[in-house]
Amino acid sequence: MRPTEWCVAIITARGGSKRIPGKNIRDFCGRPLIWWTIEAARRSGVFSDIIVNTDDDEIASFSAESGAEVYRRPPELGADDTRSDEVLAEMGQTLFGGNAPDGCVFVLEPTSPTRLSNLIPGGVAEWARWDDGMVVSISSVSNYWWGMVVEGDSLQAVTPEMWGGGISRPTVYALTAAFYAFPSTIFHAPCPSGWWNHISPIRGYEVSDIAIVELDEEEDWARGEEIMRSQVLPDWGLA
């Protein structure tokens, strides 16, 4: 079992979205979108700190009003192609000088707000029960060639050799972006080719299909609100 006495939630929320301008503070079911992720982290009761990492004044102001700590990333880390490991490493160097406490760094994206109440505690518990690697939220998918399979205790990309046809094909999974649970070493330095090729093993934590909702396109919004109202809000006792 790994220690979780120090378990920090990092909510990554840059301000420069192009497909849905201002999406992190756009109204979603009556509140700015990012509020739902801050509130989910708060309600989980498992975090020693809840920090919003942003480059945007409006996101920073609202997040502070909502009770989260705010970390202002440098403007150059707000680009479309900025990797999450670069953002986390810069933050870790500034806050801890490359010597963060031993624990869990639990990354949450505001654009995946449909998290049921047990998802975050369950994800942290799954991370804690292993001695190494990271844990990501996954869900089974029907598109065989765009998924991953579980081999041993780690996720692997699907390869043609795995295709057996018919009922013999393995169960395939895709990332849901509901959470990414890293060891605190993610704060030490950027991963040369991204965390996927640097951290091993990467284990999956299977979640409900509703956690697949990612608000990346305009057409995602209405579907996300429908799921939020019909399933998540009753689960939170807010219906």
C-alpha positions as CSV (number, residue, x, y, z in Angstrom):
1,M,0.0,0.0,0.0
2,R,1.3,3.5,-0.9
3,P,0.7,6.4,1.5
4,T,-2.2,8.8,0.8
5,E,-1.7,11.1,3.8
6,W,-0.5,13.6,1.2
7,C,-2.9,13.4,-1.7
8,V,-3.3,16.5,-3.8
9,A,-5.9,17.3,-6.4
10,I,-4.7,19.3,-9.4
11,I,-7.4,20.7,-11.6
12,T,-5.8,21.8,-14.9
13,A,-7.7,24.6,-16.6
14,R,-6.1,26.8,-19.2
15,G,-7.9,29.8,-20.6
16,G,-7.2,29.5,-24.3
17,S,-9.7,27.0,-25.5
18,K,-10.4,27.6,-29.2
19,R,-13.2,25.1,-30.0
20,I,-15.3,26.3,-27.0
21,P,-14.0,29.7,-26.0
22,G,-14.1,30.2,-22.2
23,K,-15.4,26.7,-21.6
24,N,-14.0,26.3,-18.1
25,I,-16.2,29.1,-16.8
26,R,-19.1,28.7,-19.2
27,D,-22.5,27.9,-17.6
28,F,-23.0,24.2,-17.1
29,C,-26.2,23.2,-15.3
30,G,-26.4,26.6,-13.7
31,R,-22.8,27.0,-12.5
32,P,-19.4,27.6,-14.2
33,L,-18.1,24.3,-15.5
34,I,-15.0,24.2,-13.3
35,W,-17.1,24.5,-10.2
36,W,-18.4,20.9,-10.6
37,T,-14.8,19.5,-10.5
38,I,-13.8,21.7,-7.6
39,E,-16.9,20.6,-5.8
40,A,-16.4,16.9,-6.6
41,A,-12.9,17.1,-5.3
42,R,-14.1,18.8,-2.1
43,R,-17.0,16.3,-1.5
44,S,-14.6,13.3,-1.9
45,G,-12.9,14.2,1.4
46,V,-9.6,12.5,0.3
47,F,-7.4,15.5,-0.6
48,S,-5.0,17.4,1.5
49,D,-5.0,20.2,-1.1
50,I,-7.2,21.2,-4.0
51,I,-5.3,23.3,-6.5
52,V,-6.4,24.8,-9.8
53,N,-3.5,25.2,-12.2
54,T,-4.4,28.0,-14.7
55,D,-3.0,30.8,-16.8
56,D,-6.3,32.7,-16.8
57,D,-7.4,35.6,-14.6
58,E,-11.1,34.8,-14.6
59,I,-10.6,31.1,-13.9
60,A,-8.2,32.0,-11.1
61,S,-10.6,34.4,-9.5
62,F,-13.6,32.1,-9.6
63,S,-11.6,29.1,-8.4
64,A,-10.4,31.1,-5.4
65,E,-13.9,32.2,-4.6
66,S,-15.0,28.5,-4.8
67,G,-12.5,27.5,-2.1
68,A,-9.7,26.1,-4.2
69,E,-6.0,27.1,-4.1
70,V,-4.8,28.7,-7.3
71,Y,-1.4,28.2,-9.0
72,R,-0.6,30.5,-11.9
73,R,1.3,28.7,-14.6
74,P,3.6,30.7,-16.9
75,P,1.8,31.9,-20.1
76,E,4.0,29.8,-22.3
77,L,2.5,26.7,-20.7
78,G,-1.0,27.7,-21.9
79,A,-0.6,26.5,-25.5
80,D,-2.7,23.9,-27.3
81,D,0.2,21.5,-27.5
82,T,1.4,21.9,-23.9
83,R,1.7,18.4,-22.3
84,S,0.3,17.8,-18.8
85,D,3.7,16.5,-17.6
86,E,5.3,19.8,-18.5
87,V,2.6,21.7,-16.5
88,L,3.0,19.5,-13.5
89,A,6.8,19.5,-13.5
90,E,6.9,23.3,-13.7
91,M,4.5,23.5,-10.8
92,G,6.4,20.9,-8.8
93,Q,9.7,22.7,-9.3
94,T,8.2,26.0,-8.2
95,L,6.3,24.7,-5.1
96,F,8.7,21.9,-3.9
97,G,12.0,22.4,-5.7
98,G,11.8,18.9,-7.2
99,N,11.3,17.4,-3.7
100,A,7.6,16.9,-3.3
101,P,6.2,14.8,-0.4
102,D,5.7,11.1,-1.1
103,G,2.1,10.7,-2.1
104,C,-0.5,10.9,-4.9
105,V,-1.0,13.6,-7.5
106,F,-4.6,13.3,-8.7
107,V,-5.2,15.2,-11.9
108,L,-8.8,16.2,-12.7
109,E,-10.0,17.9,-15.9
110,P,-13.0,20.3,-15.7
111,T,-14.2,19.1,-19.1
112,S,-15.1,15.7,-17.6
113,P,-17.6,16.8,-15.0
114,T,-19.9,13.7,-14.8
115,R,-18.2,11.9,-11.9
116,L,-20.4,9.9,-9.6
117,S,-19.7,10.4,-5.9
118,N,-17.6,7.2,-5.4
119,L,-15.3,7.7,-8.4
120,I,-12.6,9.9,-6.8
121,P,-12.3,7.9,-3.5
122,G,-12.3,4.7,-5.5
123,G,-9.6,6.0,-7.8
124,V,-7.4,7.1,-4.9
125,A,-7.9,3.7,-3.2
126,E,-6.9,1.9,-6.4
127,W,-3.7,4.0,-6.7
128,A,-2.8,3.3,-3.1
129,R,-3.1,-0.5,-3.3
130,W,-0.2,-0.7,-5.8
131,D,3.5,-0.1,-5.0
132,D,4.4,1.6,-8.3
133,G,3.1,3.2,-11.5
134,M,0.0,5.3,-12.0
135,V,-3.7,4.7,-12.4
136,V,-6.0,6.1,-15.1
137,S,-9.8,6.0,-15.5
138,I,-10.9,3.7,-18.3
139,S,-14.1,2.4,-19.8
140,S,-14.8,-0.5,-22.2
141,V,-15.4,0.4,-25.8
142,S,-16.7,-1.2,-28.9
143,N,-14.1,0.3,-31.3
144,Y,-11.5,-2.4,-31.2
145,W,-8.6,-0.6,-32.9
146,W,-8.7,2.6,-30.9
147,G,-8.5,1.0,-27.5
148,M,-6.1,-0.7,-25.0
149,V,-6.1,-4.1,-23.4
150,V,-5.0,-5.2,-19.9
151,E,-1.9,-7.3,-19.9
152,G,-0.9,-8.5,-16.4
153,D,-1.5,-5.4,-14.4
154,S,-0.8,-2.8,-17.0
155,L,-2.5,-1.3,-20.1
156,Q,-1.1,-2.0,-23.5
157,A,-2.1,-0.6,-27.0
158,V,-4.0,-3.0,-29.2
159,T,-1.8,-4.7,-31.9
160,P,-2.8,-6.7,-35.0
161,E,-1.4,-9.8,-33.3
162,M,-4.1,-9.6,-30.6
163,W,-6.9,-9.9,-33.2
164,G,-8.4,-13.3,-32.9
165,G,-11.8,-12.6,-34.5
166,G,-15.2,-13.5,-33.3
167,I,-15.7,-14.0,-29.6
168,S,-12.0,-14.6,-28.8
169,R,-11.1,-10.9,-29.0
170,P,-10.1,-9.3,-25.7
171,T,-12.0,-6.6,-23.9
172,V,-10.8,-3.2,-25.1
173,Y,-10.7,0.0,-23.1
174,A,-10.3,3.7,-23.7
175,L,-9.2,6.5,-21.4
176,T,-12.1,8.6,-20.1
177,A,-10.2,11.7,-18.7
178,A,-12.2,11.4,-15.5
179,F,-8.9,11.3,-13.6
180,Y,-5.1,10.5,-13.8
181,A,-3.5,9.4,-10.6
182,F,0.3,9.9,-10.6
183,P,3.0,9.3,-8.0
184,S,4.4,12.6,-6.7
185,T,7.6,12.0,-8.8
186,I,5.5,13.6,-11.7
187,F,6.4,16.9,-10.0
188,H,10.2,16.3,-10.4
189,A,10.8,16.8,-14.1
190,P,9.0,16.7,-17.5
191,C,8.9,13.2,-19.1
192,P,11.0,13.4,-22.3
193,S,8.2,11.9,-24.5
194,G,5.2,12.4,-22.2
195,W,4.1,10.4,-19.2
196,W,2.6,7.5,-21.2
197,N,6.1,6.4,-22.3
198,H,7.8,7.3,-19.0
199,I,5.7,5.9,-16.2
200,S,5.3,2.2,-15.9
201,P,3.1,0.4,-15.3
202,I,-0.1,2.3,-16.2
203,R,-3.1,0.6,-14.6
204,G,-6.7,1.1,-15.5
205,Y,-9.6,1.8,-13.1
206,E,-12.9,1.0,-14.9
207,V,-15.6,3.6,-14.4
208,S,-19.2,4.0,-15.4
209,D,-20.0,4.9,-19.0
210,I,-21.1,8.4,-18.0
211,A,-17.6,9.3,-17.0
212,I,-16.7,9.2,-20.8
213,V,-18.4,12.6,-21.3
214,E,-15.7,15.1,-22.4
215,L,-16.8,18.6,-23.3
216,D,-14.4,19.3,-26.1
217,E,-16.9,20.2,-28.8
218,E,-20.1,22.4,-28.9
219,E,-22.3,19.4,-29.5
220,D,-21.0,17.7,-26.3
221,W,-22.6,20.4,-24.1
222,A,-26.3,19.4,-24.2
223,R,-25.5,15.7,-23.8
224,G,-23.3,16.5,-20.8
225,E,-25.9,18.6,-19.1
226,E,-28.6,15.9,-19.7
227,I,-26.4,13.2,-18.0
228,M,-25.4,15.6,-15.2
229,R,-29.1,16.3,-14.4
230,S,-30.4,12.8,-14.7
231,Q,-27.6,10.8,-13.1
232,V,-24.9,12.8,-11.3
233,L,-27.1,15.4,-9.5
234,P,-29.3,12.7,-7.9
235,D,-26.2,10.8,-6.9
236,W,-24.9,14.0,-5.2
237,G,-28.3,14.6,-3.5
238,L,-28.9,17.8,-5.6
239,A,-31.8,16.7,-7.8
